[in-house]
Amino acid sequence: MFLQTDDQTIEDLRLFAKKEQKGIYDIYNNTATRGGELLLEQMFRNPLSDLDAISRRTGIIASFAELRTSFPFDAALLDNVEKYLSYDKENSNTPHTRMGEKEIQSGVTAIISLFYHMREFLEKGDIIKVQGLKRERIAMINALEAPALIPIFSEKSKTKLSYAALTAFDILMRVKERQKITDVLTFIYQLDVLISVADVAVKRNFVFPVARPKGSNVIRIEGVFHPEVKKPVANSLCMDASRSVVFLTGANMAGKSTFLRSLSTAIYIAHMGFPVAAKSVEFSVMDGVYTTINLPDNLGIGASHFYAEVLRVKKMATELGAGKSLFVLFDELFRGTNVKDAHEGTVAIIKAFAGKKNSLFIISSHIVEAGEELKQKQNIGFYYLPTRMKGTVPEYTYTLEKGITDDRHGMIIIRNEGILETLASGKKSE
């Protein structure tokens, strides 16, 4: 079972590199193989929504992290195997795909060497101590012991083969038992991802999340931070049925978007079973995670920013109406309309969200006045990111506090920049 999400969320969380900016994927991508890279990307695009699957993957990665396991296979060797298998047997008589004896020798000896390394790792390597891979380890040992593969282990690794033996092995590996070779490679790619992510956890001191059953409706995160921020300020937040909605306020530049992105990224990554940038994470498995942080105008359908927001809320309403448990986040809900409509719309939607007790919601807003009306709902929590004034200069703590902000420093910042004087005097800014 996979977690429901969408392109908007993937874009909001900056999971993948865009232009010159790296993505969250790049932080976790320490793989040694191309196959591992592709598998890691699939995992990022398809988080899990099953408690056992999440816990199992977390346990495996944590075991490799504790063992400080290194990837046991040579990347160059795997490249030779992949190149060899990429030749099309049916079109082997064409100039571009025909292999000579040298290429066949290289590919066959690479597979023989790889199988010897695989058998040694399965029998003596760290995988023996990884309980979560016991079933796969036994299955792989049985696959290597298949009668059809006995000839491979009859040859010594790195031995130059006769032409007759080479031809026989070529038919065996690329035709008759190709699927078994492919299965071994697939397992190696899985090991590549799991071991490389474990290494990232160790080097970055990421924590392994604890998943709870669906319906428990809880998020407890301590010391969460964004892994791309050089000097991050960590924050903590608890949500459950008694506080299923969080109303977040704070001035511009106070750090709301960074905090929201940090938190939602942690929840998304936790559903992958991966280690998270935090001190501790406990979360209930959800059906879906949806964020709305940087929502663009939908010019293709002639939609303004406000209408795009309305359509986004409608999508959430549809999913919630189907009884799904979701984590939903809106940064500056209804920023695309006038203050009065934004106020009324924000209050109405948040109150409706508060009625969905099997989901969790975080909504940030500049409309602090909405907080008074929202206090009528017992399961809405109020937090803000403060601004401290040092004379006429605002300073930001980036540390979450309970309550609703009364910060109104917009005009101070405008005056500090000398904008009004520039407009009055006509003097060009330096």
Sequence and secondary structure as in RCSB ss.txt:
>XXXX:A:sequence
MFLQTDDQTIEDLRLFAKKEQKGIYDIYNNTATRGGELLLEQMFRNPLSDLDAISRRTGIIASFAELRTSFPFDA
ALLDNVEKYLSYDKENSNTPHTRMGEKEIQSGVTAIISLFYHMREFLEKGDIIKVQGLKRERIAMINALEAPALI
PIFSEKSKTKLSYAALTAFDILMRVKERQKITDVLTFIYQLDVLISVADVAVKRNFVFPVARPKGSNVIRIEGVF
HPEVKKPVANSLCMDASRSVVFLTGANMAGKSTFLRSLSTAIYIAHMGFPVAAKSVEFSVMDGVYTTINLPDNLG
IGASHFYAEVLRVKKMATELGAGKSLFVLFDELFRGTNVKDAHEGTVAIIKAFAGKKNSLFIISSHIVEAGEELK
QKQNIGFYYLPTRMKGTVPEYTYTLEKGITDDRHGMIIIRNEGILETLASGKKSE
>XXXX:A:secstr
 B B  HHHHHHTT S BTTB  HHHHH   SSHHHHHHHHHHHHS B  HHHHHHHHHHHHHHHHHT    S H
HHHHHHHHHHHS GGGTTSTTT   HHHHHHHHHHHHHHHHHHHHHHHHSGGGG GGGHHHHHHHHHHHT GGGH
HHHHS TT    HHHHHHHHHIIIIITHHHHHHHHHHHHHHHHHHHHHHHHHHHT B  EEE TTS  EEEEEE 
 TT SS   EEEEEBTTB EEEEEE TTSSHHHHHHHHHHHHHHHTTT  BSSSEEEEE  SEEEEESS   BGG
GTB HHHHHHHHHHHHHHHHHTT  EEEEEESTTTTS HHHHHHHHHHHHHHHHT TTSEEEEE S TTHHHHHT
TSTTEEEEEE EEEETTEEEE    EES      HHHHHHHTTHHHHHHH     
